[in-house]
Amino acid sequence: MKLSEIRKAYEDLSGKLSDVNRQLAFAGIGIIWIFKISDSNSTSIPNELYTPLLALIISLSIDLLQYLIQTFTWYFYYLYKQKQGYREEEETNEPEYFNCIPWLFLLFKVVALITAYIYMFEYLRKILFH
């Protein structure tokens, strides 16, 4: 397997992981919404679900930050290379550290999602088997 194929594989898989993470975060919010408590004047969720809701919101926020930072990083790198005289079709090598922060964001948003689901499973276990 060529090195370029390996890079394409992990880029495709990390993009898919981000997509799945985002879908599961929204699904988790939907699951929490199912357990909402409504009375005539207000709607609330059980106290045990605030922590997973916060973790899901953190996961989605990190997702947004990851793509925001990547977008600006690549845009400013493009402008930098353009000012150096590079042409559109010319090859350039990006610095190795460009992918470090996005990988950390990917890790943190997945950890936040897993944390949320652990708390939700614990809540469901408690109400189903109590």
Secondary structure, 3 states (H helix, E strand, C coil): CCHHHHHHHHHHHHHHHHHHHHHHHHHHHHHHHHCCEECCCCEECCHHHHHHHHHHHHHHHHHHHHHHHHHHHHHHHHHHHHHCCCCCCCCCCCCHHHHHHHHHHHHHHHHHHHHHHHHHHHHHHHHHCC
